[in-house]
Amino acid sequence: MIRTNVPHIFFLTLLFILLNISSTLADWQPAIEGNKVILIRHSIAPGSGDPSGFQIKDCNTQRNLSKEGIDQSKRIGELFKKNKIKIDQVLSSQWCRCKDTAKYAFKNYKEFSALNSTFQPPYDKNAKKQIKELRNYIQQWNGNGGNLVLVTHYVIITAVTDTAPRSGEIIIIDKNFNTLSTILTN
């Protein structure tokens, strides 16, 4: 006969849950303080890059969010509400998967071309110019206590933070581009 110690298993499970909750709260602390830059890689959009001949203004020609990506975007918005993250402004790449991530997470956003992907031609030629524009924007931004939320792509986040984000991952940085925290959302 195998005997289990149910109270012991219950206690360990509860401890595991509490440790995960407290680490999540600690991960959000820089954003709770405000005046941070929060980079979000667009939510799950199966594939890599975009089909040849895609058009920025035509979502039907692009790689888009899956149902899982839409749900992930909604969870991102819920995480911001749950953790009472103040938002000064939400800016998004002009790619549909980024705009949809911003829309499902935050409802309101503005497009900002410096956040556009530079992964493939012809947009790869814009990389240096866009990163310079983005860095200047962040340096001049004054959040008045809120955070600047930027919904963008892997290549842009990697260029300014040296991190390799997953789909829907949140990277919190300061205005000097120091990574303060990363949060997975899937």
C-alpha positions, -999 to +999 in steps of 0.1 A: +000+000+000+014+034-010+008+062+014+009+098+004+011+127+027-017+149+013-011+178+037+026+178+027+018+178-010-008+205-006+016+227+013+043+223-013+019+231-041+007+262-022+042+273-016+051+269-053+021+290-063+029+317-037+066+319-048+055+323-085+030+351-075+056+370-055+082+367-083+056+380-107+049+410-085+086+417-082+090+415-120+063+442-124+078+465-097+097+488-121+065+494-141+045+500-109+070+527-100+063+544-134+083+564-159+096+532-175+096+520-211+078+487-216+086+469-248+063+441-259+070+418-287+038+412-307+018+381-296+018+347-312+017+350-350+027+316-365+056+316-390+086+339-395+089+372-414+061+381-439+052+367-473+070+383-502+051+413-516+032+420-483+017+454-478+018+473-445-017+486-450-032+452-460-034+427-431-045+400-456-009+400-470+009+397-437+015+372-410-011+378-384-020+368-348-035+333-343-064+327-320-038+319-293-021+352-301-053+371-297-059+354-263-023+362-253-029+399-262-060+400-240-040+384-211-013+411-215-040+438-210-054+419-180-019+417-165-015+455-168-049+461-151-042+434-124-008+450-115-022+486-118+004+496-144-001+533-153+002+540-190+012+573-204+011+562-241+009+531-262+028+531-295+028+503-321+046+492-352+025+496-383+025+458-389-010+443-383+002+417-357+016+446-336-014+468-340-037+439-331-016+431-300-020+467-289-057+468-298-066+436-279-044+445-249-050+482-245-077+493-270-060+527-277-027+531-294-009+552-320+013+539-349+050+547-347+071+538-378+103+536-358+089+504-342+084+487-377+102+455-384+136+456-401+138+418-405+136+415-443+140+436-474+132+463-482+127+474-446+161+460-434+177+492-450+159+513-424+173+496-393+199+523-383+176+552-390+147+536-370+168+527-340+182+562-339+147+577-341+135+553-314+164+560-290+158+598-295+121+595-289+127+575-256+154+600-244+130+629-249+099+612-236+085+624-202+059+600-188+047+621-159+045+590-138+030+567-165+049+542-186+056+543-223+044+510-239+060+500-272+045+471-292+071+460-317+091+431-332+120+408-322+146+427-342+138+461-327+137+448-291+170+429-296+186+460-312+179+482-281+181+457-253+203+427-264+175+404-253+158+378-274+121+381-266+095+354-271+061+363-287+042+384-262+072+388-239+073+421-219+107+438-214+108+467-189+137+491-194+147+525-181+154+555-204+191+545-205+181+512-221+190+491-190+168+460-188+150+460-155+127+430-158+113+405-183+079+389-181+066+359-201+029+360-210+023+326-226 
